[in-house]
Amino acid sequence: MSQDRILVTYLTQAKDLEKKAQGIAVGMTVGSWTDLPAVKQEELRAYLGEAAGVEVLETLADGIQRGLVTVSYPTGNFTNDIPSLLTGIFGKLSMDGKIKLVDIQFPDSFTAGFPGPKFGLAGVRELIGVHDRPLLMSIFKSCLGLPFEDLKTQFRAQAIGGVDLVKDDEIFFVDDKAPFIERIKAFRAIADETAQQTGKPVLYAANLTGPSTELIEKAKRAVDAGAQCLLFNVLAYSFDVLHRLAADPDVNVPIMAHPALAGALYPSPDYGISTPLLLGKLMRLAGADLVLFPSPYGNVALDKGEALKLAADLTAPLASIKTAFPVPSAGIHPGLVPQLYADFGLDQIVNAGGGIHGHPGGAAAGAQAFRAAIDAVVAGKSLDDAAIESEVLAQALAKWGGAK
Ligand code: 1AE
């Protein structure tokens, strides 16, 4: 068995955090330890967790310590999949009072068993052919219940406006009016037409839905039909389904992870799983090429420090695992582009639904306004200056305001 170890950090509370760390280390691995006969202890030693560090952050009433405890686990305790990892480090423990899973440090021997993103940030840029600015994505608003012709009109407007990607709304499961394969073919044809005008491709991310046992076959059918990207509600289906999609050589398109349900897991300071781990490291390890998460500014804002750490976890070196594209989202409008650029830099995807479709001139004008804002920040110009030359940007700023 490999003796490499996985380091897991928890935020928790106890009278004595050292003791708590030791309790987790033993309780989550071999159970009772000191009670075991010496021969059994020797047999199980390779599986034993170890307390690897304690940082007391504050002392609460009654002398309760609140702080970070780190436990190291032998990698040999886990099979190479996220269900095994999460159950082994946080399964039963997640129900044991105030405890939040904050971070995991993986040895290369463990990450080597995971696919990671097939395309990654660089691969997505390559497909789109744009390397010198943040990319722009728009979201169908809405999809559910709309006639197919309306969706085609929406797709054309977004593409003509100059977006780089268009994604389905994540709630688009009932798609009888615009079935999955048919819309992939139709939007691909429209994208080919609009490319003549805009000079660049648009990737359409179709929402991959259905029974989990059928998803790989459905994804392959999508690729055969011309799909160039797939949207996936990872937490509703599980990290392992993403892993299996990403690991399949025939599903050779980027996978875009939607954070739906993440809010059930991360917001509490004392419970759940931290956003950088949930939407950063784990999404990337399981194979997401692009990861949506709430930006610090929109209608479901994330704490800024968490959002920055999350983006860093998607893009920092992680053994041989490719980097993934950060996609700060929710309530984004052109006035926020300077702030997003200051925070997340060149390698991000600016993503907007309402901020594109709600433009007074329609979705094409909305996309153009974003493109003008992106070009301005990359050139070091203010939005106000750029708006002098871009009427659509001026209209967007008049509607939504400038950067906060
Ligand atoms: C964090 C997910 C954002 C999302 O999926 C979505 O649909 C955003 O829409 P807008 O840009 O807030 O309209």
Boltz pocket constraint, residues with backbone or C-beta under 6 A from the ligand:
constraints:
  - pocket:
      binder: B
      contacts: [[A, 139], [A, 169], [A, 170], [A, 259], [A, 292], [A, 293], [A, 294], [A, 298], [A, 299], [A, 329], [A, 330], [A, 331], [A, 332], [A, 351], [A, 352], [A, 353], [A, 354], [A, 355]]
      max_distance: 6.0
